[in-house]
Amino acid sequence: MIDDKLKFAQLFMRKYDRAIGSGVCSFSQTGIGAMNFTNMCVNSDFVPDSDEVILKACRVMRLTEEEIAELMALAAEGREERDA
């Protein structure tokens, strides 16, 4: 069975692509390290360890409070699954 539930990295990359494409920010402004970014690109289960990194990127990408809350909830779920 295929797990079709959206994961943190998938949703984050959608938001990131939108922000980059619209010119809201650049990669370097997000504060995401190259290793974290690469991991999100190649591993849909990846979640950065630091909430601060995620929150900074969300602010730079000008996400709404609802979008930030959704990403943070998915990050928490992803870490729970990873650490189980």
Protein Blocks (a to p, Z undefined) as FASTA:
>chain_A
ZZfbdcfklmmmmmmmmmmmnopacfklnopafklmmmmmmmmkbccfblklmmmmmmmn
opafklmmmmmmmmmmmmmmmmZZ
